[in-house]
Amino acid sequence: DAGITQSPRHKVTETGTPVTLRCHQTENHRYMYWYRQDPGHGLRLIHYSYGVKDTDKGEVSDGYSVSRSKTEDFLLTLESATSSQTSVYFCAIMSGQASTDTQYFGPGTRLTVL
Amino acid sequence: GDSVTQMEGPVTLSEEAFLTINCTYTATGYPSLFWYVQYPGEGLQLLLKATKADDKGSNKGFEATYRKETTSFHLEKGSVQVSDSAVYFCALSDPSGGYQKVTFGTGTKLQVIP
């Protein structure tokens, strides 16, 4: 258990509404990540952060933004949700030394966009 | 770029059968290799890892050996149980990727029947 929580755990929203998902960690890890999981695609990286206010895009970043104002919190925002963003979203942290770093995951948020 | 290829599922086995899930990879640097397991409705959990060639990762009866010559990291278990039913993901972490990048396979669903 790497002390990662996600909120909300489930959310149903309508197309065009803004949505913010929160990831919270308690162990002061530098690297944090947001992934989405869809059938047939495995996990795809949306955005990641390498420190407070330091973020960058992953492979599927269109339609998403992130913020990290504190070490412990990493927020993912869908500015205007679309049905294609219906997915399960996972937050992760990276723990360990450079050559043996290991990712640990939160429990996930299931988002449905109607 | 880095990539991970794992056998497609679902894999259906009888209890106490031998399990092999194949995983091969391509990487530009010297990656660490991982197997994660995901039970229904949960996040990914680290199952085992290996950080250099010829290392064997093991946990809960599962094993995988880092084979640099064949770029493989196949997951094995001698006798599966119903409780092993889950989705298994192979992954690599390549420190030369710059941002502690982790690349995942698409997952293999295992169903064990009594």
Boltz contact constraints between the chains, C-beta under 6 A:
constraints:
  - contact:
      token1: [A, 31]
      token2: [B, 100]
      max_distance: 6.0
  - contact:
      token1: [A, 42]
      token2: [B, 104]
      max_distance: 6.0
  - contact:
      token1: [A, 42]
      token2: [B, 106]
      max_distance: 6.0
  - contact:
      token1: [A, 42]
      token2: [B, 107]
      max_distance: 6.0
  - contact:
      token1: [A, 43]
      token2: [B, 104]
      max_distance: 6.0
  - contact:
      token1: [A, 90]
      token2: [B, 43]
      max_distance: 6.0
  - contact:
      token1: [A, 94]
      token2: [B, 100]
      max_distance: 6.0
  - contact:
      token1: [A, 98]
      token2: [B, 95]
      max_distance: 6.0
  - contact:
      token1: [A, 100]
      token2: [B, 51]
      max_distance: 6.0
  - contact:
      token1: [A, 101]
      token2: [B, 93]
      max_distance: 6.0
  - contact:
      token1: [A, 101]
      token2: [B, 100]
      max_distance: 6.0
  - contact:
      token1: [A, 103]
      token2: [B, 102]
      max_distance: 6.0
  - contact:
      token1: [A, 105]
      token2: [B, 43]
      max_distance: 6.0
  - contact:
      token1: [A, 105]
      token2: [B, 44]
      max_distance: 6.0
  - contact:
      token1: [A, 106]
      token2: [B, 43]
      max_distance: 6.0
  - contact:
      token1: [A, 107]
      token2: [B, 43]
      max_distance: 6.0
  - contact:
      token1: [A, 108]
      token2: [B, 43]
      max_distance: 6.0
